[in-house]
Amino acid sequence: MQALRLDRPALAATAPMRLVDVADLLPGDDELLLRVDACGVCRTDLQLLEGDLAAHRLPIVPGHQVVGRVERVGRGVGDWAVGDRAGVAWLGGACGRCPACLEGRENLCPDATFTGWDRDGGYATQVTVRAEFALRIPDEFDDLGAAPLLCGGAIGYRSLRISGIRPGGRLGLFGFGASALLAIQVARHWDCDVYVCTRSERERERALRLGARWVGGYDERPPVALDAAITFAPAGDVVVAALRALDRGGTVAVNAIHLDRIPEFPYELLWWERSLRSVANVTRRDVREFLEIAAAVPIRTEVEAFPLASGNLALQRLAAGAIDGAAVLVADV
């Protein structure tokens, strides 16, 4: 098999991943072995690559938005068969016994493991996944269209839930990358009025095409007070801008695994029972619910495909803000 392997973090511009030939994988008793057909490229991969997100182990094969076909089934697995299509997401495992797991919050499990961070991910021609964490992919989506749903879509859906937005409410999206592209489609499906703040004129135009009521920059305040907001840009200044736009009692959900900083801001922005909440990972329930909603809407993904060998280029383009929609690695383009 072939894999893009990161031996040590470095700037994406230096192309730090190496394409290597390694022995074919074997599944454990509770695992599936997948032939990778597509793997989405996520900003979290970029943060791991460049060291903003501290590595859990090195070397590592990144990638946690994987769609593939089952090639082998572990001896203890009974509900998957060779040839089945399966997805692999960020959450690679959880203990199932701690209070968080027992309360349905496995995303907060202290012993959780993550695909492409703790265990090798999908920037490869093969990947293994614990069978109970593998996901069924709706037939409505092809492999390229399904891959970005498994992280960007699912974490956007969890962010909508954490924000407390209700159908018909006033929602702000601060930043408009791959995850926000999917979140706005759910929000519009719920008849929300969506207000988008982003630096990019191209992203503002795309937001309007997808039904945003208003678009502007981070230094502009939406024309109405927002019931809820989600920040996608990994910058603390954007979080403060979202708080400034919020109505009394509203919530800002921070959709980021890493922020540069949150600057000092006056308490008045948080007063009147406004809330500031982080969004940490996703549960299997989040992904399954989102996939059902995505098929029903139906959600459309905008994808730019790259050969596996061009994974460094895909991350360089992501770092430069030059990806239209979501980047996806495939074995052959």
C-alpha positions in Angstrom: 0.0 0.0 0.0 1.0 3.7 -0.3 0.6 6.3 2.3 1.4 10.0 2.9 3.3 10.0 6.1 4.2 13.0 8.4 7.5 12.4 10.2 7.7 15.8 11.9 5.6 19.0 11.7 6.7 21.7 9.3 5.1 24.5 7.3 2.9 23.2 4.5 5.0 25.2 2.1 7.9 22.8 2.7 5.8 19.7 1.7 6.6 17.7 4.8 4.5 14.6 4.0 6.3 11.8 2.2 4.6 9.2 -0.1 5.9 5.9 1.1 5.3 2.2 0.2 4.5 0.1 3.2 3.2 -3.4 3.8 -0.5 -4.0 3.4 -2.6 -3.6 6.5 -4.3 -6.3 8.4 -7.5 -5.7 10.5 -7.6 -6.5 14.2 -10.4 -8.8 15.4 -12.7 -5.8 16.0 -11.7 -3.9 12.9 -12.4 -3.5 9.2 -9.8 -3.0 6.5 -10.9 -0.5 3.9 -9.6 0.3 0.4 -9.6 4.1 0.4 -11.6 5.6 -2.4 -11.6 9.2 -1.2 -10.3 11.2 1.8 -11.3 14.8 2.6 -8.6 17.3 3.5 -9.5 19.2 6.7 -8.0 22.3 8.3 -7.3 20.1 11.3 -4.9 18.2 9.1 -3.2 21.4 8.3 -2.9 22.4 11.9 -1.4 18.9 12.7 0.9 19.2 9.8 2.2 22.6 10.8 2.4 21.9 14.6 -0.4 24.2 15.7 -2.0 21.0 16.9 0.5 19.0 19.0 1.1 15.5 17.6 -0.1 12.6 19.6 2.3 10.3 17.8 4.8 10.5 14.9 5.1 9.3 12.3 1.4 9.6 11.4 -0.7 9.2 8.3 -3.3 12.1 8.5 -6.8 12.1 7.1 -10.1 11.6 8.9 -12.9 12.0 6.2 -12.5 8.6 4.6 -14.8 6.8 2.2 -13.8 3.3 1.1 -14.9 -0.3 0.5 -14.4 -3.1 3.0 -11.6 -5.5 1.9 -11.3 -7.6 5.0 -13.4 -8.1 8.1 -12.0 -8.8 11.6 -12.9 -12.2 13.1 -15.0 -10.6 15.8 -17.1 -8.4 13.4 -20.5 -9.6 12.4 -22.4 -6.7 10.8 -20.1 -5.8 7.9 -19.2 -7.7 4.7 -16.5 -7.5 2.1 -17.5 -5.0 -0.5 -19.6 -2.8 1.8 -19.1 1.0 1.5 -18.0 2.5 4.8 -16.9 5.9 6.2 -14.3 6.8 8.8 -14.6 10.0 10.7 -12.5 11.9 13.3 -13.6 9.9 16.3 -11.7 6.7 16.0 -12.6 5.1 19.4 -13.9 5.7 22.9 -13.9 3.6 26.1 -17.7 3.2 26.3 -17.5 3.0 30.1 -16.7 6.5 31.5 -19.5 8.9 32.6 -19.1 10.9 29.3 -19.6 7.8 27.2 -22.5 6.5 29.3 -24.2 9.9 28.9 -23.9 9.9 25.1 -21.0 12.4 25.1 -18.3 10.1 23.8 -16.7 13.1 22.1 -15.5 14.1 25.6 -14.2 10.6 26.6 -10.7 11.0 28.3 -9.6 7.9 26.4 -11.0 8.8 23.0 -8.8 8.2 20.0 -8.9 10.2 16.8 -8.3 9.2 13.2 -5.2 10.7 11.7 -4.0 11.9 15.2 -3.8 8.8 17.3 -4.2 6.2 14.6 -3.2 6.3 11.0 -5.8 7.9 8.7 -7.0 8.0 5.1 -4.1 9.7 3.3 -3.4 6.3 2.0 -4.7 3.5 -0.2 -5.7 1.4 2.9 -7.0 2.2 6.4 -8.3 0.2 9.3 -11.2 1.3 11.5 -12.9 -0.2 14.6 -16.0 -1.7 13.2 -18.3 -0.1 15.7 -17.0 3.4 14.7 -17.4 2.8 10.9 -20.2 4.6 9.3 -22.8 3.7 6.6 -22.8 6.2 3.8 -26.2 7.0 2.2 -26.5 6.0 -1.5 -27.4 9.5 -2.4 -23.8 10.6 -2.3 -20.9 9.4 -4.4 -17.5 8.9 -2.8 -16.2 12.4 -3.5 -19.4 14.1 -2.3 -19.6 12.0 0.8 -16.0 12.5 2.2 -16.4 16.2 3.3 -19.6 15.3 5.1 -17.8 13.1 7.6 -16.0 16.0 9.4 -16.8 19.4 8.0 -20.5 18.6 7.7 -20.8 16.7 10.9 -18.9 19.2 13.0 -20.9 22.0 11.4 -24.1 20.1 12.4 -22.9 19.7 16.0 -22.0 23.4 16.0 -25.6 24.2 15.0 -26.9 22.1 17.9 -24.5 23.6 20.4 -25.4 27.1 19.3 -29.1 26.4 20.2 -30.4 27.9 16.9 -34.0 27.1 16.3 -35.9 26.9 13.1 -36.6 30.3 11.8 -34.0 31.9 14.0 -31.3 34.5 13.1 -27.9 32.7 12.7 -24.5 34.2 12.1 -21.7 32.3 10.4 -18.3 33.8 10.9 -15.9 32.4 8.3 -17.2 30.5 5.3 -15.0 27.6 4.4 -15.9 24.0 3.7 -17.7 23.4 7.0 -19.8 26.6 6.8 -20.8 25.7 3.2 -22.5 22.6 4.6 -23.9 24.2 7.8 -25.7 27.0 5.8 -27.6 24.4 3.8 -28.9 22.8 7.0 -29.8 26.2 8.5 -31.7 27.2 5.4 -33.4 23.8 5.4 -34.6 24.9 8.9 -35.8 28.3 7.5 -33.2 30.2 9.4 -32.1 33.7 8.3 -28.4 33.4 7.9 -25.9 36.3 8.1 -22.3 35.6 6.9 -19.1 37.4 7.8 -15.9 36.6 5.9 -13.0 38.5 4.5 -13.3 36.8 1.1 -15.4 38.5 -1.6 -15.7 35.1 -3.4 -17.0 33.5 -0.3 -19.5 36.3 0.2 -20.9 35.7 -3.3 -21.1 32.0 -2.7 -23.0 32.6 0.6 -25.5 34.7 -1.2 -26.0 32.0 -3.8 -26.7 29.5 -1.0 -29.4 31.8 0.6 -27.6 34.1 3.0 -29.8 37.1 3.9 -26.7 39.4 4.3 -22.9 39.2 3.9 -20.1 41.4 5.2 -16.7 41.5 6.7 -15.5 40.7 10.2 -15.4 44.4 11.0 -19.1 44.8 10.0 -22.0 44.1 12.2 -25.0 42.2 10.8 -28.1 44.5 10.5 -30.0 42.5 13.2 -29.0 41.1 16.5 -28.3 37.3 16.2 -30.0 34.5 18.1 -26.9 32.4 17.7 -23.5 32.4 15.9 -20.9 29.9 14.9 -17.3 30.9 14.3 -15.3 28.8 11.8 -12.2 31.0 11.4 -9.4 29.9 13.8 -8.9 33.4 15.1 -10.0 34.8 18.5 -10.7 38.2 17.1 -13.5 36.6 15.1 -15.0 35.1 18.3 -15.2 38.6 19.8 -16.8 39.9 16.6 -19.5 37.2 16.9 -20.2 38.1 20.5 -20.6 41.7 19.5 -23.3 40.7 17.0 -25.2 38.5 19.4 -28.6 39.3 20.9 -29.3 38.9 24.6 -29.4 35.3 25.7 -27.7 34.1 22.5 -24.8 31.7 22.1 -21.5 31.7 20.1 -20.3 28.2 19.3 -16.6 28.1 18.5 -16.0 25.5 15.8 -12.2 25.2 16.1 -9.8 22.7 17.6 -7.2 25.4 17.8 -7.4 29.2 18.1 -4.5 31.7 17.9 -5.9 33.6 21.0 -9.0 35.3 22.3 -8.1 39.0 23.0 -9.4 40.9 26.0 -12.9 42.2 25.5 -15.3 44.2 27.7 -17.6 42.1 29.9 -20.6 43.9 28.4 -20.3 41.7 25.3 -20.9 38.6 27.5 -23.4 40.1 29.8 -27.2 39.7 29.4 -26.7 35.9 29.6 -24.8 35.5 26.4 -22.9 32.3 26.2 -19.5 31.3 24.7 -19.1 27.6 24.0 -16.5 25.4 22.3 -17.4 22.6 20.0 -15.2 19.6 20.7 -15.2 16.7 18.2 -18.3 14.8 17.2 -20.1 11.7 18.3 -21.2 8.9 16.1 -24.8 10.0 16.6 -23.8 13.5 15.3 -22.4 12.0 12.1 -25.3 9.6 11.6 -28.0 12.3 12.1 -26.2 14.7 9.8 -25.9 12.1 7.1 -29.6 11.5 7.3 -30.3 15.2 7.1 -27.8 15.7 4.3 -29.5 13.0 2.2 -33.0 14.5 2.9 -32.1 18.1 2.1 -30.2 17.1 -0.1 -26.9 18.8 0.7 -24.5 19.4 -2.1 -20.8 19.5 -1.7 -18.3 21.5 -3.8 -15.2 19.4 -4.2 -11.7 19.9 -5.7 -10.1 16.5 -6.3 -6.3 15.9 -5.9 -4.3 12.7 -6.5 -3.1 11.1 -3.3 0.5 12.0 -4.3 -0.5 15.7 -4.4 -1.6 15.8 -0.7 1.1 18.4 0.1 -0.2 20.6 -2.7 -3.8 20.2 -1.4 -2.8 21.4 2.1 -0.7 24.3 0.6 -3.7 25.4 -1.3 -5.9 25.1 1.8 -3.4 27.2 3.8 -3.5 29.9 1.1 -7.3 29.9 1.0 -7.3 28.8 -2.6 -9.7 25.8 -2.3 -13.2 26.2 -3.7 -15.3 24.2 -1.3 -13.5 21.1 0.0 -10.3 19.3 -1.1 -10.5 15.6 -1.5 -7.6 13.1 -2.1 -8.3 10.2 -4.4 -6.2 7.3 -5.6 -6.6 8.4 -9.2 -7.9 11.6 -10.8 
